[in-house]
Amino acid sequence: MPITISGSTGIAGVDGSASTPALQGTDTNTGIFYPAADTIAFGEGGAESMRLTSDGFLGVGTTSPSAMVQIAGSATTEALKIPNIAEPATISATAATGTINYDICTQSVLYYTSNASANWTVNFRGSSTTSLNTLMSTNDVITVAFLVTQGSTAYYNNAVTVDGSSVTPKYQGGTAWSAGNASSIDVYTYTIIKTGSAAFTVLTSQTQFK
């Protein structure tokens, strides 16, 4: 395949491979190659180590990432090690009541700072346009928290749905709660496990902070 060198477009005309990258230095089996349309990959020692797909997904140790960043470990190597991390929370002067749509793509911690005004349903979804069933693959697990401010009259989460469909959660300690905790912040944690298509197991707990 001919190689074109242009002052305006750069080097073009060769895709390369993991073992023979299109762009390389003196180490001929390490460099950059183009395995598919709109895809950039990096080879090290003749094997692919990382790629950026046409969807804008970055995969490290995987050739088929399904999230914005996906890192694959191995039997002997951890996938990711981070000394510290900050995650965004959504803090809203809202009272818990009715049906609350918990958008997983927006946050993993949701904090309502106004006193709850009635028992409520929490509905887990990816976003207003993406279902949780679409967002998650079978065997994926997501854990989120919902912080609810309680006044002198306490209320509680009395129903859980995923994508609008009812799910009976499994409660820490084995017993469903029947009340909230007055003049406190109740923290509800939900571990959501996708077990199949539109099938979820939800593990939940309620903890009082005062």
C-alpha positions as CSV (number, residue, x, y, z in Angstrom):
1,M,0.0,0.0,0.0
2,P,1.5,3.4,-0.9
3,I,2.2,5.9,1.8
4,T,1.4,9.5,1.2
5,I,3.2,12.3,3.1
6,S,1.4,15.6,2.8
7,G,2.1,19.0,4.5
8,S,-1.6,19.4,5.1
9,T,-2.8,15.9,6.0
10,G,0.3,14.3,7.4
11,I,1.1,10.6,6.8
12,A,-1.7,8.5,5.2
13,G,-2.2,5.3,3.3
14,V,-1.2,2.6,5.8
15,D,-3.2,1.1,8.7
16,G,-0.7,-1.2,10.3
17,S,-1.3,-3.8,12.9
18,A,-0.4,-4.5,16.5
19,S,2.7,-6.4,15.4
20,T,3.6,-3.8,12.7
21,P,2.2,-0.4,13.7
22,A,1.7,2.2,11.1
23,L,3.5,4.7,13.2
24,Q,6.6,3.4,15.0
25,G,10.0,4.4,16.3
26,T,13.1,2.2,16.3
27,D,11.1,-0.4,18.2
28,T,9.2,-1.8,15.2
29,N,6.6,-3.8,17.1
30,T,5.5,-0.8,19.3
31,G,3.5,2.1,18.1
32,I,0.1,3.3,16.7
33,F,-2.1,1.5,14.2
34,Y,-5.7,1.8,12.9
35,P,-7.6,-1.5,13.2
36,A,-11.0,-0.3,12.0
37,A,-12.7,2.8,10.7
38,D,-12.5,5.7,13.0
39,T,-10.5,3.6,15.5
40,I,-7.0,4.3,16.9
41,A,-5.0,1.6,18.7
42,F,-1.7,1.3,20.4
43,G,0.5,-1.8,20.2
44,E,3.3,-2.7,22.6
45,G,5.7,-5.6,22.0
46,G,3.5,-6.8,19.1
47,A,0.3,-6.9,21.1
48,E,-2.5,-4.4,21.3
49,S,-2.6,-2.6,24.7
50,M,-5.2,0.2,24.2
51,R,-7.7,1.5,21.7
52,L,-10.1,4.4,21.2
53,T,-13.2,3.2,19.3
54,S,-15.4,5.0,16.8
55,D,-17.9,5.4,19.7
56,G,-15.4,7.4,21.7
57,F,-14.9,4.5,24.1
58,L,-11.4,3.9,25.5
59,G,-10.4,0.3,26.2
60,V,-7.2,-0.7,28.0
61,G,-6.6,-4.4,27.9
62,T,-9.8,-4.9,25.9
63,T,-10.5,-4.5,22.2
64,S,-14.3,-4.1,22.7
65,P,-14.9,-1.5,25.4
66,S,-18.6,-0.9,26.2
67,A,-18.2,2.2,28.4
68,M,-16.5,5.6,28.1
69,V,-13.5,4.0,29.8
70,Q,-13.1,0.2,30.3
71,I,-10.0,-1.3,31.8
72,A,-9.4,-5.0,31.9
73,G,-7.3,-6.6,34.5
74,S,-5.9,-10.2,34.4
75,A,-5.6,-13.2,36.7
76,T,-2.4,-11.6,38.2
77,T,-2.9,-7.9,37.7
78,E,-5.5,-5.5,39.1
79,A,-7.5,-3.5,36.6
80,L,-7.2,-0.2,38.3
81,K,-5.4,1.4,41.3
82,I,-6.3,5.0,42.3
83,P,-4.8,6.6,45.4
84,N,-7.7,9.0,45.7
85,I,-10.8,9.9,43.8
86,A,-13.6,12.5,43.9
87,E,-17.0,11.7,42.6
88,P,-19.9,14.1,41.9
89,A,-23.0,14.1,44.0
90,T,-26.3,15.8,43.2
91,I,-27.5,18.0,46.1
92,S,-31.0,19.3,45.7
93,A,-33.3,21.3,48.0
94,T,-36.1,18.8,47.2
95,A,-38.4,16.9,49.5
96,A,-38.7,13.2,49.0
97,T,-42.2,12.3,47.8
98,G,-44.0,10.5,45.0
99,T,-41.8,8.8,42.4
100,I,-38.2,9.8,42.3
101,N,-36.2,9.0,39.1
102,Y,-32.7,8.2,40.1
103,D,-30.6,8.7,36.9
104,I,-27.5,6.5,37.3
105,C,-25.7,8.4,34.5
106,T,-25.9,11.6,36.4
107,Q,-24.7,10.6,39.9
108,S,-24.0,7.8,42.3
109,V,-24.9,9.9,45.3
110,L,-28.2,11.9,45.5
111,Y,-28.9,14.1,48.5
112,Y,-32.3,15.7,49.1
113,T,-31.9,18.5,51.7
114,S,-35.6,19.4,52.3
115,N,-37.7,17.4,54.7
116,A,-39.4,14.4,53.2
117,S,-43.2,15.0,52.9
118,A,-44.5,11.5,52.1
119,N,-43.4,7.9,51.5
120,W,-41.8,7.6,48.1
121,T,-40.9,5.2,45.2
122,V,-37.4,5.3,43.8
123,N,-37.1,4.4,40.1
124,F,-33.6,3.5,38.9
125,R,-32.9,4.3,35.2
126,G,-29.9,5.2,33.1
127,S,-31.3,8.6,32.2
128,S,-34.5,10.1,30.9
129,T,-33.6,8.7,27.5
130,T,-31.7,5.5,28.4
131,S,-33.0,2.6,30.4
132,L,-30.9,0.9,33.1
133,N,-31.4,-2.3,31.2
134,T,-29.7,-0.8,28.1
135,L,-26.9,0.8,30.2
136,M,-26.0,-2.3,32.1
137,S,-24.8,-5.6,30.8
138,T,-25.7,-8.9,32.5
139,N,-23.4,-9.5,35.5
140,D,-22.8,-5.7,35.9
141,V,-23.2,-4.3,39.4
142,I,-23.8,-0.7,40.4
143,T,-24.0,0.7,43.9
144,V,-25.6,4.1,44.6
145,A,-26.8,6.1,47.6
146,F,-29.8,8.3,48.3
147,L,-29.6,10.7,51.3
148,V,-33.0,11.8,52.5
149,T,-33.5,14.6,55.0
150,Q,-36.2,13.9,57.6
151,G,-38.2,16.4,59.7
152,S,-40.2,15.7,62.9
153,T,-42.5,13.4,60.9
154,A,-40.4,10.7,59.1
155,Y,-41.2,8.9,55.9
156,Y,-39.5,6.1,54.0
157,N,-38.8,4.5,50.7
158,N,-41.7,2.0,50.4
159,A,-41.2,0.9,46.8
160,V,-38.4,0.3,44.3
161,T,-38.6,0.1,40.5
162,V,-36.1,-0.3,37.7
163,D,-37.1,1.3,34.4
164,G,-40.6,1.6,35.8
165,S,-41.0,-2.1,36.7
166,S,-41.4,-3.2,40.3
167,V,-38.5,-4.9,42.0
168,T,-38.8,-6.4,45.5
169,P,-35.4,-5.6,47.1
170,K,-33.6,-7.8,49.6
171,Y,-33.1,-5.9,52.8
172,Q,-30.1,-5.8,55.0
173,G,-31.0,-7.8,58.1
174,G,-33.8,-9.6,56.2
175,T,-36.7,-7.3,57.2
176,A,-38.3,-4.5,55.1
177,W,-38.2,-1.2,56.9
178,S,-41.6,0.4,57.8
179,A,-40.6,3.8,58.9
180,G,-37.9,6.5,58.5
181,N,-36.0,8.2,61.3
182,A,-37.3,11.6,62.5
183,S,-35.0,14.7,62.5
184,S,-32.2,12.8,60.8
185,I,-30.7,12.1,57.5
186,D,-31.6,8.6,56.3
187,V,-29.1,7.1,53.9
188,Y,-30.4,4.4,51.6
189,T,-27.9,2.3,49.7
190,Y,-28.8,0.2,46.7
191,T,-26.6,-2.4,45.1
192,I,-28.2,-3.2,41.7
193,I,-27.1,-6.5,40.0
194,K,-28.3,-7.2,36.5
195,T,-28.9,-11.0,36.3
196,G,-30.4,-11.1,32.8
197,S,-32.4,-9.1,30.3
198,A,-34.5,-6.6,32.3
199,A,-33.9,-8.8,35.4
200,F,-32.3,-7.2,38.5
201,T,-31.5,-8.1,42.1
202,V,-31.5,-5.1,44.4
203,L,-29.8,-5.2,47.8
204,T,-30.7,-2.3,50.0
205,S,-30.1,-0.8,53.5
206,Q,-31.3,2.2,55.5
207,T,-28.9,3.9,57.9
208,Q,-29.7,6.8,60.2
209,F,-27.3,9.7,60.6
210,K,-28.0,12.3,63.3
